[in-house]
Amino acid sequence: MLKATFRKHDLIFKQASGTSRGVLHQKPSWFIKLYDDQNPEVFGIGECSIIPGLSPDNLNKLETTLEYLTKNIDQFIKNPDLLISFPAVQFALETALIDFKNKGRRILFPGDFTKGKDSIDINGLIWMGTNEFMQKQIDEKLEQGFHCIKLKIGAIDFEEEISLLRKIRDRYNGKTIELRVDANGAFHPKDALGKLKRLSEFQIHSIEQPIKAGQFEKMAELCLQSPIPIALDEELIGYTNVISKNQLLDKIKPQYLILKPSLLGGFEKSEEWIQMAEKHKIAWWVTSALESNIGLSAIAQWTYQLHNPMPQGLGTGKLFTNNLDSPLEIKNAKLYYQAKKSWNLKPLNR
């Protein structure tokens, strides 16, 4: 008989990580464990990763939901859309079930990636902070061989951010370093286009979510007029069926979509977005939502078998002091799965 349990594990950032929504010092994750009571040593595990202030899952009701889910696991396996308002929980259940069906080896999507024969191109992530702090991060990423860098912008003075971008472009042209920026909705609609024009001087590949989600008319206008391609990120949260997803893309007409399975309800729901994007001729890539290595590995394996050649946003495995040791490894701006390396899940048993 299939059983389920859950456990909380707060992830602690090695250094404070700034976004336009504030500075992150730690973030909560819960892990769902699935097993047959006749053979409890073989289990699947999935991560419910929450970013407070961004994840739509109601934090006040999350543990109550997890308790009910684990006591009524068959009901939710038969109908996962019962969790439609808890996309992070839905993602955790989906990944735990896939892992369990694959004999609990943390190999959800077997292939050359999980065999250690191939890798995934990733971008280097630059967190917001002082000019000096951001410059230090940029230098480190370039030394590590990254050719695609994503900068979080919108928290410090805009002119300082322009100065940073100018310094990068003085050293590296657009063919050498691809620059992506993520505003996390920081720009005001009235001056967003002006800022986008300023940013376009620096051969910016794309900008994620220049204004806050939900301002459909203004976002559609920006996507039409912006000299920089616009990627929707937070804008995708909360759309739960194909019709509404199609209507959103038809209205806004963005150039890119950023897919975060923890925020969108898992792989199946994310694949609906991919189908809609391709129908509308919109490009896309996948980004983690600050999961531990459990969630990150699941997302990386899924991403690999989608065969998207763009650099993906999957370089977050080294952010935490208390992450779970895993076969994931970053080398020369690529994410690898070292098949001979073991997982260490002991922290979840404390």
N, C-alpha and C positions, 0 to 999 in steps of 0.2 A: 504494500500500500504506500502511495506517495505521501511523503511528509514534507513540511517546510518550517524553517525557523528564520529569524532575522536578528541582526546585531548591528549596533551603531558603532561607527569608528570616525571620530573627528580628525580631519587631515590638517596638519599644521604647516603653514608656509615657511620655507627657509628664510625668506625675507618678505617684508610687507609688499604686497603686489597691488599697484594702483590702477584703477579704472576711473572713468568719469562718474561712475556711481559710488565711488568711495574706495577706501583701501581695505584689502582683504588680508587678515592675519591667520584665519583658519576657516574651514568650511566643513559642513556635516555630510557624511555619507552613511548609508545603511546597506547592509549586505544580506540578500536573500539566499538561503541555502535550501536546495531541493535534494531529496534522497528517498530511496525505497527503504522502508523500515526493516526489510529482510537483509539489506546490504548497505548499512549507513556509511561505510567507508568510501563508497562511490557516490559522489555528490556533484551537483551543478551549483554554480554560484553566480549571482548577478548583483550589480551595484546600482543603488538608488542614490545618485549624486545630485545634491541641491546647491544652487547658488542663491543665497538669500537676496531678495529684491529682484531677481530675474526669473528663477524657476516658477512656473505657475502652480506647482503643487502647494497646497495649503499646509504650511509647517505645523500649525496648531492641530491639524487632524492627521498628520502623516503617520505617527506611530500607532494611532488607533486603527488607521487603514491597514497598516502592515500586520497588526495583530489579527484583524479580521481576515485578511488575505491568507495568512499562514494557517489559520484554523479552518479555512474553507477553500483550500488550495485547488481542489478539483473544479469547483465552481468557476474560478478565475481562469484556469487553464482552458476550460471549455468556452469561456466568453471573456477574453482579455479586455474588450471594450467597456467592461464594467469599471475599468480604471481610466477611462478617457480623460477625466479631470485631474489625474495624477500621472502625467507622462513619464516622470522619472521612475516611478514605481512600475509602470508598464514596461519601460525599458529593462529594468532589473529583472522582472519576471520573465520576459522574453529571452534575455541572455542566459539566465539560470536554466531555463528549460532546454535551450539549444545545447548548453554545456552538459547537462544531465543526459540528454539523448546521445551525446557523443562520448559517453562513458566517463564524464567528469575529469577530463584531462586538460581543461582550459583551452582546448583546440576546438573552436566553434565553427570555423570555416577552413578546413584543411586545404593546403596548397603549397606552392613554392615559398610563400612568405613564412608560413609556420614550419616549413622544413629548413628554414635558414638559407634558402637558395636565392632569394630575391628580397628587395627592400622597397620602402615607400619614400619618395621624395617629400620632405617636409619644409615648412618655413621656420625661421627663427623668430621667436616672440619677444618683443621689447615692451616692458611694462612702463606705465607712466611714473613720473617722479621728477626730480630736479633735472635741469639741463645736464649736469655732470653725471648723474646717475644713469640717465638714458644714453648718453654718449658712451659711458663705460660698457653698458650692455651691448650697444651696437658694435663697438670694437671687438668685444669677446665673440659675438656671433660671426663677424667677418673672419676673425682668426680661426674659428672652428669650421670654416669652409661653406657657410651658408651663402646661397646665391639669391634667396628670396627672404626678405625681412618684413615682418608685420609689426608696425608701431601702433601702440595704443595712444591716441591723442585726445585732446579736449579737456584735460585737467589742469595743465599749466598754461601760462600765457601763450596765446596763439603765435605771437611774433617769435617767442623762444622756440616753438616747434618748427616754424618756418626756418629759423637759423639752423636747427639740427638737420633738417632735410637738405638745406643748402650745402652744409658741410659734407654730407654723404655724397651728394651729386658732384661736388668739387673733386671728390676722390674716385668715384665710380659712376660710370654712365649707366643708362637704362639697360644696355645689353649685358653688363657685368652683374649688376644687382637689381633684382625686381623689388620694388617697394610697394607694399600694401599698407594701408592705414585703416584703423578702426576707431571711429568716433563714439561708438556706443550711445548714439543719440544725443551727443553733447551740443550740437550746433542749434542755434535758434533758427526757425524757418525764415525769418526776415533777412538774416545775413548769411544763410547757408550757401547760397549760390556764389556770393562774393568770395567766401572762403574756399569754395571748391575751385574757383578760377585761380586764386592765389596758389593753391596746392598743385594745380595742373602745370605750373612752371617746372616741376621737379620730376616729370615722367612717372607719375603715380600709376601703378597698375590698376588699382581699384580702391574704393573707400567703402567700408562696412557701415551701414546704418548711420548716415550723417545727422539725421534728426530722429526724434523719438518715434517709436512705433505708433500706429493708429492715426496718423495725419495723412490719409490716403491721397487727397487732392494735391497737397504740397509735395509729397514724395513722388507722385506721378509726374508732377511738373519738373522736379529736380532730375529725375531719370531721363526726361526728355531734353533738358537744357544743359545738364552738367557736362563739362569737358572731361571729367573723370568718370569711368564706368562705376556704377553704384551696385553694391551687393546688399541684399536684404538678409538680416540675421534675426534680431528680436522681432521683426515684423511678422515672422512665420509662426510665432508661438500662439497657440490657442486655436489654430485651424485644424479641425478634426475630420473633415470629410473631403472627398475629391472635388465636389462641386464648389465649396467655399475656397479651396486652394486654387482652383482654376480661375475663379472670379477675381481673387486677389491679384494673381499674376497678369490677368487680362487687363486689369485696371491700372496697375502701377507700371508694368513693363520694365522691370529691372534688367540689368545686364548680367548679374550673377546672383546665385543663392548660396548661403552658407548653411550647411546642414549639421545640426548638433542633435544626435539621436536621443540624448538624455532630456532635451527640452521639447522634442517633437513626438515622443511616445514610442521610440524604438526604431528598429530597422525597417519593419514593414511600413510604418507611417512615413519614414524618411524616403523610402523608395517610391511612395506615392508622389512626394515632392519632385523626385528625380524624373518620373514619368511626365509630370506636368511641365517641368522645366524644359525637357527635351521637346515636348509638344510645342512650346512657345519659343523654342530656339534660344533658351537661356542657359548659360554655362553655370557650373556649380562645383563646389568642393566641400570637403568634410572637415569639421573642427571638433576637437574635444570640448567638453564643458567642465574642465578641471576635475575629471574623475581620477581616482587612484589607478594603479596599473591594471586592476581587474577590469574596470570599465574601458580604460584606454586600449587595452589589448583586444577586447571584444570589438571595439570600434575600428581599430586598425585592421584586424582580420577581415571584417566586413568590407571595409574600404578597399582593401587590396583586390578583392575579387570583383569589384566594380570597374576596374581597369581605367581609372581616371588618371591621366598623365600629369595633371597639375600638382604643384607642391601642396600638400595637405597640412592642416593645422593640428598636427598630432605630436608635437614636441614638448608635451607638458609633464612627462613622467618624472622629471627631476625637481619638481617644484616643492616637494614636501619632505619634511624631516622624518616622517613616520609612514612613508609609502610602503607597499608590500613588495618585497624583492621578487623580480620576475625575469623572464627571458628577454624582455624588451631592452634594446640598446640603441643609442643614437651615435652614429659615426659618420663623419663627413656629410652632414646635413641630410642623412637618410635614417629612417627607422628600420631596425632589424629585429627579428625574433630569433634569438639564439637557442635553437632546438635542444641543445644538450644541457642548457641551464635550467635549474629547477625553480619552482615557485616556493615562496615561504609565506604561508597563510597563518602562521602562529600568532601574529598580532591580533587577529580576529578572534582568538580563543581566550584572550585575557579578560 
